[in-house]
Amino acid sequence: MSERNQGKKVPNGTCLRYFYDVVLPYDGAECLIWPFGKTSDGYGKIDVDGRTTRVSRVLCEKAHGPPPTPTHVAAHSCGKGRSGCVTKRHVRWATHQENEDDKSLHGTRPNGESHWFAKLTAAQVASIRALQGKATQKEIGEMFGVDRSLVGLIHNGKIWNGSDHHG
């Protein structure tokens, strides 16, 4: 199966040749961006042995050996994995939690309204806070179409508290 480069088909083997001829030997400090197909969330992708996988994972295996455990992920120190960075100096094996911590440091972890599980906007959260003590959590939840437990979490500063903003 061929990769796509900005809508144009790329001959079979082109991506693998680029990986071995350009990506793997590259030892620069700047992000090298994958010019071929990308996943829906922006990571470079490549077909290896009939299987499509992230370039960063293949790169991490080639540069640093196999992952310590099957659940380790190829994490980017640059925060540009979703931009297609394939610089071996920027990838390392990390646990899921270490990768999430990196995303928080880089500012690339979705939060607030941009978080994929968000049910509320920042303006709605401000209104929920303003209604504290003026209506029950159940009534407030009904006004905004959320469960009263979510209202309680907001009122108690457990979510949308300025550090994680997940709602």
Secondary structure, 3 states (H helix, E strand, C coil): CCCEECCEECCCCHHHHHHHHHHCCCCCCCCCECCCCECCCCCEEEEECCEEEEHHHHHHHHHHCCCCCCCCEEEECCCCHHHCECCHHHEEEECHHHHHHHHHHHCCCCCHHHCCCCCCCHHHHHHHHHCECCECHHHHHHHHCCCHHHHHHHHCCCCCCCCCCCC
